[in-house]
């Protein structure tokens, strides 16, 4: 099995069980990477989009790429 198939059939449970990232992570990333509202971020392997949504909520421009169709459906 290749990595793109690892979560096939598991997208729904992953979306329900995976907690969101702690707000402190976004403060840390903003400080260490000098992120601004003009920052564009590529979320490669974005899964169900949990991190992507939180980045969007922070005001960043985000491109999300997820090769697994089951994960993208969530």
N, CA, C and O atoms as CSV, one atom per row, in Angstrom:
chain,resi,resn,atom,element,x,y,z
A,1,UNK,N,N,0.852,-1.184,0.000
A,1,UNK,CA,C,0.000,0.000,0.000
A,1,UNK,C,C,0.894,1.242,0.000
A,1,UNK,O,O,1.841,1.349,0.778
A,2,UNK,N,N,0.567,2.166,-0.887
A,2,UNK,CA,C,1.338,3.403,-0.899
A,2,UNK,C,C,0.697,4.414,0.057
A,2,UNK,O,O,-0.422,4.212,0.527
A,3,UNK,N,N,1.409,5.486,0.333
A,3,UNK,CA,C,0.940,6.472,1.317
A,3,UNK,C,C,-0.376,7.133,0.941
A,3,UNK,O,O,-1.132,7.534,1.826
A,4,UNK,N,N,-0.669,7.256,-0.347
A,4,UNK,CA,C,-1.915,7.913,-0.743
A,4,UNK,C,C,-3.129,7.043,-0.456
A,4,UNK,O,O,-4.254,7.543,-0.451
A,5,UNK,N,N,-2.926,5.758,-0.218
A,5,UNK,CA,C,-4.033,4.843,0.071
A,5,UNK,C,C,-4.186,4.537,1.563
A,5,UNK,O,O,-5.138,3.870,1.967
A,6,UNK,N,N,-3.268,5.014,2.363
A,6,UNK,CA,C,-3.231,4.670,3.788
A,6,UNK,C,C,-4.541,4.975,4.520
A,6,UNK,O,O,-4.933,4.227,5.415
A,7,UNK,N,N,-5.224,6.069,4.148
A,7,UNK,CA,C,-6.443,6.470,4.855
A,7,UNK,C,C,-7.719,6.192,4.067
A,7,UNK,O,O,-8.790,6.673,4.438
A,8,UNK,N,N,-7.621,5.424,2.989
A,8,UNK,CA,C,-8.811,5.076,2.223
A,8,UNK,C,C,-9.796,4.326,3.115
A,8,UNK,O,O,-9.433,3.362,3.789
A,9,UNK,N,N,-11.041,4.783,3.109
A,9,UNK,CA,C,-12.074,4.172,3.932
A,9,UNK,C,C,-12.084,4.660,5.373
A,9,UNK,O,O,-12.903,4.206,6.173
A,10,UNK,N,N,-11.193,5.571,5.712
A,10,UNK,CA,C,-11.081,6.038,7.099
A,10,UNK,C,C,-11.341,7.534,7.247
A,10,UNK,O,O,-11.222,8.076,8.345
A,11,UNK,N,N,-11.691,8.199,6.159
A,11,UNK,CA,C,-11.858,9.651,6.188
A,11,UNK,C,C,-12.903,10.126,7.174
A,11,UNK,O,O,-12.680,11.107,7.884
A,12,UNK,N,N,-14.032,9.454,7.231
A,12,UNK,CA,C,-15.119,9.889,8.117
A,12,UNK,C,C,-14.722,9.772,9.588
A,12,UNK,O,O,-14.936,10.702,10.365
A,13,UNK,N,N,-14.151,8.644,9.965
A,13,UNK,CA,C,-13.750,8.475,11.373
A,13,UNK,C,C,-12.587,9.406,11.719
A,13,UNK,O,O,-12.511,9.913,12.837
A,14,UNK,N,N,-11.684,9.630,10.765
A,14,UNK,CA,C,-10.576,10.549,10.999
A,14,UNK,C,C,-11.112,11.950,11.279
A,14,UNK,O,O,-10.662,12.624,12.206
A,15,UNK,N,N,-12.078,12.380,10.468
A,15,UNK,CA,C,-12.646,13.723,10.637
A,15,UNK,C,C,-13.335,13.875,11.991
A,15,UNK,O,O,-13.299,14.952,12.586
A,16,UNK,N,N,-13.952,12.821,12.473
A,16,UNK,CA,C,-14.644,12.883,13.769
A,16,UNK,C,C,-13.686,12.777,14.950
A,16,UNK,O,O,-13.891,13.422,15.978
A,17,UNK,N,N,-12.644,11.967,14.804
A,17,UNK,CA,C,-11.775,11.658,15.946
A,17,UNK,C,C,-10.567,12.581,16.070
A,17,UNK,O,O,-10.027,12.741,17.165
A,18,UNK,N,N,-10.142,13.183,14.985
A,18,UNK,CA,C,-8.932,14.011,15.016
A,18,UNK,C,C,-9.242,15.364,15.622
A,18,UNK,O,O,-10.056,16.111,15.080
A,19,UNK,N,N,-8.611,15.692,16.734
A,19,UNK,CA,C,-8.861,17.005,17.338
A,19,UNK,C,C,-8.231,18.132,16.513
A,19,UNK,O,O,-7.319,17.911,15.716
A,20,UNK,N,N,-8.738,19.324,16.728
A,20,UNK,CA,C,-8.150,20.499,16.075
A,20,UNK,C,C,-6.799,20.789,16.716
A,20,UNK,O,O,-6.484,20.296,17.799
A,21,UNK,N,N,-6.022,21.589,16.031
A,21,UNK,CA,C,-4.719,21.980,16.543
A,21,UNK,C,C,-4.877,23.087,17.584
A,21,UNK,O,O,-5.778,23.920,17.488
A,22,UNK,N,N,-4.002,23.083,18.566
A,22,UNK,CA,C,-4.054,24.052,19.655
A,22,UNK,C,C,-3.794,25.462,19.126
A,22,UNK,O,O,-2.952,25.646,18.247
A,23,UNK,N,N,-4.512,26.459,19.655
A,23,UNK,CA,C,-4.299,27.851,19.232
A,23,UNK,C,C,-2.848,28.304,19.388
A,23,UNK,O,O,-2.371,29.141,18.621
A,24,UNK,N,N,-2.155,27.761,20.369
A,24,UNK,CA,C,-0.755,28.135,20.597
A,24,UNK,C,C,0.124,27.797,19.395
A,24,UNK,O,O,1.124,28.471,19.151
A,25,UNK,N,N,-0.237,26.771,18.651
A,25,UNK,CA,C,0.537,26.409,17.465
A,25,UNK,C,C,0.544,27.554,16.458
A,25,UNK,O,O,1.577,27.849,15.858
A,26,UNK,N,N,-0.599,28.193,16.275
A,26,UNK,CA,C,-0.702,29.262,15.288
A,26,UNK,C,C,0.051,30.514,15.742
A,26,UNK,O,O,0.627,31.229,14.923
A,27,UNK,N,N,0.043,30.769,17.027
A,27,UNK,CA,C,0.843,31.886,17.560
A,27,UNK,C,C,2.328,31.611,17.341
A,27,UNK,O,O,3.087,32.497,16.948
A,28,UNK,N,N,2.724,30.375,17.601
A,28,UNK,CA,C,4.124,29.973,17.430
A,28,UNK,C,C,4.545,30.109,15.965
A,28,UNK,O,O,5.591,30.685,15.669
A,29,UNK,N,N,3.728,29.577,15.052
A,29,UNK,CA,C,4.054,29.647,13.631
A,29,UNK,C,C,4.119,31.098,13.149
A,29,UNK,O,O,5.006,31.466,12.379
A,30,UNK,N,N,3.177,31.910,13.608
A,30,UNK,CA,C,3.158,33.320,13.205
A,30,UNK,C,C,4.445,34.019,13.632
A,30,UNK,O,O,5.034,34.780,12.864
A,31,UNK,N,N,4.871,33.756,14.855
A,31,UNK,CA,C,6.075,34.394,15.374
A,31,UNK,C,C,7.338,33.869,14.693
A,31,UNK,O,O,8.172,34.656,14.245
A,32,UNK,N,N,7.483,32.564,14.612
A,32,UNK,CA,C,8.719,31.970,14.092
A,32,UNK,C,C,8.871,32.124,12.583
A,32,UNK,O,O,9.989,32.212,12.075
A,33,UNK,N,N,7.742,32.156,11.862
A,33,UNK,CA,C,7.814,32.237,10.405
A,33,UNK,C,C,7.452,33.617,9.870
A,33,UNK,O,O,7.407,33.823,8.657
A,34,UNK,N,N,7.195,34.556,10.766
A,34,UNK,CA,C,6.838,35.928,10.397
A,34,UNK,C,C,5.647,35.955,9.431
A,34,UNK,O,O,5.670,36.652,8.417
A,35,UNK,N,N,4.616,35.187,9.764
A,35,UNK,CA,C,3.424,35.121,8.918
A,35,UNK,C,C,2.606,36.396,9.051
A,35,UNK,O,O,2.506,36.975,10.133
A,36,UNK,N,N,2.025,36.826,7.937
A,36,UNK,CA,C,1.147,37.997,7.927
A,36,UNK,C,C,-0.146,37.622,7.206
A,36,UNK,O,O,-0.273,36.513,6.687
A,37,UNK,N,N,-1.091,38.539,7.175
A,37,UNK,CA,C,-2.350,38.269,6.486
A,37,UNK,C,C,-2.146,38.104,4.976
A,37,UNK,O,O,-3.032,37.607,4.281
A,38,UNK,N,N,-0.988,38.516,4.472
A,38,UNK,CA,C,-0.671,38.359,3.054
A,38,UNK,C,C,0.017,37.024,2.748
A,38,UNK,O,O,0.306,36.725,1.590
A,39,UNK,N,N,0.275,36.234,3.775
A,39,UNK,CA,C,0.983,34.965,3.600
A,39,UNK,C,C,0.105,33.941,2.893
A,39,UNK,O,O,-1.073,33.779,3.211
A,40,UNK,N,N,0.706,33.257,1.928
A,40,UNK,CA,C,0.048,32.136,1.263
A,40,UNK,C,C,0.735,30.864,1.732
A,40,UNK,O,O,1.962,30.773,1.726
A,41,UNK,N,N,-0.066,29.881,2.140
A,41,UNK,CA,C,0.461,28.631,2.697
A,41,UNK,C,C,-0.014,27.463,1.847
A,41,UNK,O,O,-1.174,27.420,1.437
A,42,UNK,N,N,0.876,26.520,1.584
A,42,UNK,CA,C,0.521,25.273,0.911
A,42,UNK,C,C,0.408,24.180,1.973
A,42,UNK,O,O,1.386,23.865,2.652
A,43,UNK,N,N,-0.768,23.612,2.111
A,43,UNK,CA,C,-0.991,22.505,3.042
A,43,UNK,C,C,-0.977,21.225,2.215
A,43,UNK,O,O,-1.996,20.821,1.655
A,44,UNK,N,N,0.184,20.598,2.146
A,44,UNK,CA,C,0.369,19.399,1.331
A,44,UNK,C,C,0.067,18.174,2.191
A,44,UNK,O,O,0.622,18.003,3.276
A,45,UNK,N,N,-0.829,17.325,1.678
A,45,UNK,CA,C,-1.294,16.189,2.481
A,45,UNK,C,C,-2.306,16.683,3.491
A,45,UNK,O,O,-2.243,16.336,4.670
A,46,UNK,N,N,-3.236,17.492,3.024
A,46,UNK,CA,C,-4.157,18.213,3.912
A,46,UNK,C,C,-5.238,17.356,4.550
A,46,UNK,O,O,-5.999,17.845,5.384
A,47,UNK,N,N,-5.318,16.096,4.177
A,47,UNK,CA,C,-6.288,15.202,4.811
A,47,UNK,C,C,-7.706,15.717,4.671
A,47,UNK,O,O,-8.147,16.051,3.571
A,48,UNK,N,N,-8.416,15.782,5.777
A,48,UNK,CA,C,-9.807,16.242,5.777
A,48,UNK,C,C,-9.915,17.757,5.857
A,48,UNK,O,O,-11.021,18.297,5.826
A,49,UNK,N,N,-8.795,18.446,5.958
A,49,UNK,CA,C,-8.802,19.901,5.951
A,49,UNK,C,C,-8.856,20.566,7.314
A,49,UNK,O,O,-9.126,21.763,7.407
A,50,UNK,N,N,-8.606,19.814,8.363
A,50,UNK,CA,C,-8.666,20.374,9.720
A,50,UNK,C,C,-7.680,21.536,9.866
A,50,UNK,O,O,-8.055,22.623,10.306
A,51,UNK,N,N,-6.426,21.300,9.497
A,51,UNK,CA,C,-5.399,22.344,9.603
A,51,UNK,C,C,-5.688,23.473,8.621
A,51,UNK,O,O,-5.512,24.646,8.951
A,52,UNK,N,N,-6.130,23.122,7.416
A,52,UNK,CA,C,-6.455,24.118,6.398
A,52,UNK,C,C,-7.517,25.084,6.901
A,52,UNK,O,O,-7.371,26.299,6.768
A,53,UNK,N,N,-8.582,24.549,7.477
A,53,UNK,CA,C,-9.666,25.398,7.994
A,53,UNK,C,C,-9.173,26.329,9.079
A,53,UNK,O,O,-9.562,27.496,9.130
A,54,UNK,N,N,-8.314,25.816,9.948
A,54,UNK,CA,C,-7.799,26.665,11.020
A,54,UNK,C,C,-6.881,27.758,10.468
A,54,UNK,O,O,-6.874,28.881,10.972
A,55,UNK,N,N,-6.119,27.430,9.447
A,55,UNK,CA,C,-5.282,28.459,8.811
A,55,UNK,C,C,-6.152,29.528,8.165
A,55,UNK,O,O,-5.868,30.720,8.281
A,56,UNK,N,N,-7.221,29.099,7.480
A,56,UNK,CA,C,-8.146,30.056,6.872
A,56,UNK,C,C,-8.783,30.947,7.931
A,56,UNK,O,O,-8.951,32.148,7.719
A,57,UNK,N,N,-9.138,30.358,9.070
A,57,UNK,CA,C,-9.722,31.126,10.174
A,57,UNK,C,C,-8.746,32.185,10.704
A,57,UNK,O,O,-9.160,33.215,11.236
A,58,UNK,N,N,-7.450,31.915,10.549
A,58,UNK,CA,C,-6.421,32.878,10.987
A,58,UNK,C,C,-6.206,33.978,9.949
A,58,UNK,O,O,-5.464,34.928,10.197
A,59,UNK,N,N,-6.852,33.854,8.787
A,59,UNK,CA,C,-6.757,34.886,7.765
A,59,UNK,C,C,-5.729,34.643,6.677
A,59,UNK,O,O,-5.486,35.527,5.856
A,60,UNK,N,N,-5.124,33.474,6.652
A,60,UNK,CA,C,-4.120,33.180,5.638
A,60,UNK,C,C,-4.785,32.681,4.359
A,60,UNK,O,O,-5.912,32.186,4.382
A,61,UNK,N,N,-4.076,32.818,3.254
A,61,UNK,CA,C,-4.491,32.248,1.975
A,61,UNK,C,C,-3.894,30.844,1.936
A,61,UNK,O,O,-2.694,30.681,2.155
A,62,UNK,N,N,-4.714,29.830,1.660
A,62,UNK,CA,C,-4.246,28.449,1.748
A,62,UNK,C,C,-4.595,27.671,0.488
A,62,UNK,O,O,-5.720,27.733,-0.008
A,63,UNK,N,N,-3.613,26.940,-0.016
A,63,UNK,CA,C,-3.828,25.950,-1.065
A,63,UNK,C,C,-3.680,24.587,-0.402
A,63,UNK,O,O,-2.637,24.284,0.178
A,64,UNK,N,N,-4.712,23.774,-0.488
A,64,UNK,CA,C,-4.688,22.450,0.127
A,64,UNK,C,C,-4.608,21.386,-0.964
A,64,UNK,O,O,-5.342,21.431,-1.951
A,65,UNK,N,N,-3.706,20.434,-0.767
A,65,UNK,CA,C,-3.529,19.336,-1.708
A,65,UNK,C,C,-3.634,18.028,-0.933
A,65,UNK,O,O,-2.885,17.792,0.015
A,66,UNK,N,N,-4.576,17.178,-1.349
A,66,UNK,CA,C,-4.763,15.875,-0.709
A,66,UNK,C,C,-5.002,14.834,-1.792
A,66,UNK,O,O,-5.997,14.910,-2.513
A,67,UNK,N,N,-4.104,13.862,-1.916
A,67,UNK,CA,C,-4.244,12.863,-2.978
A,67,UNK,C,C,-5.317,11.793,-2.710
A,67,UNK,O,O,-5.769,11.130,-3.644
A,68,UNK,N,N,-5.720,11.622,-1.463
A,68,UNK,CA,C,-6.678,10.567,-1.132
A,68,UNK,C,C,-8.112,11.084,-1.263
A,68,UNK,O,O,-8.526,11.984,-0.533
A,69,UNK,N,N,-8.851,10.513,-2.187
A,69,UNK,CA,C,-10.217,10.960,-2.460
A,69,UNK,C,C,-11.126,10.850,-1.236
A,69,UNK,O,O,-11.950,11.735,-1.002
A,70,UNK,N,N,-10.990,9.798,-0.467
A,70,UNK,CA,C,-11.830,9.615,0.721
A,70,UNK,C,C,-11.606,10.730,1.736
A,70,UNK,O,O,-12.558,11.217,2.346
A,71,UNK,N,N,-10.367,11.130,1.916
A,71,UNK,CA,C,-10.061,12.211,2.855
A,71,UNK,C,C,-10.592,13.546,2.321
A,71,UNK,O,O,-11.101,14.358,3.094
A,72,UNK,N,N,-10.478,13.780,1.014
A,72,UNK,CA,C,-10.971,15.030,0.418
A,72,UNK,C,C,-12.481,15.163,0.565
A,72,UNK,O,O,-12.981,16.278,0.710
A,73,UNK,N,N,-13.207,14.077,0.531
A,73,UNK,CA,C,-14.672,14.126,0.633
A,73,UNK,C,C,-15.144,14.648,1.980
A,73,UNK,O,O,-16.261,15.155,2.089
A,74,UNK,N,N,-14.318,14.532,2.996
A,74,UNK,CA,C,-14.720,14.953,4.333
A,74,UNK,C,C,-14.585,16.434,4.414
A,74,UNK,O,O,-14.871,17.024,5.457
